[in-house]
């Protein structure tokens, strides 16, 4: 199976929450990674999302470390909407 990975940086202007995460995250830039796999057997290439992950600061007392957590893409979309826009680099 052929897979591809897309990476983007999302910037939040305010602290925010993500569904499924039990803490508030600070404003700032966050890396989002989406893995997609090729749906074979079609006459043109089509990919489907199989995983979305976001890199976030670890919970206290490990502030200097980061962790990558699986997240629902809709939770990211909702948080971006609540932040007042979609800023990405």
C-alpha positions, -999 to +999 in steps of 0.1 A: +000+000+000+013+034-010+012+061+018+021+097+019+025+122+047+014+158+046+027+183+072+014+218+080+020+243+107-011+258+123-009+290+144-033+297+172-036+333+185-052+322+217-050+293+241-073+265+230-087+231+238-090+200+216-117+174+220-101+143+235-073+162+252-078+169+290-058+202+291-057+236+276-029+243+251-011+276+249-013+299+219+014+293+193+025+273+163+016+236+161+028+210+136+000+188+122+009+155+104-017+137+082-010+102+069-029+091+038-030+059+019-036+053-018-069+037-028-058+011-053-077-001-084-089+033-096-080+049-129-066+080-111-048+084-078-071+089-048-058+091-012-078+086+020-068+100+054-058+072+079-043+093+107-040+129+119-015+138+146-006+171+163+026+179+182+018+195+216+038+205+247+038+178+273+017+183+305+035+197+335+061+191+348+077+183+314+072+217+298+103+214+276+092+181+260+067+176+232+044+147+224+026+138+192-010+128+198-036+114+174-065+138+170-097+140+150-093+165+121-127+179+130-114+188+165-086+208+149-110+225+126-133+234+155-104+248+175-092+269+145-127+282+140-130+292+177-096+309+174-111+332+148-096+320+116-073+296+099-037+308+099-012+283+085+023+283+071 
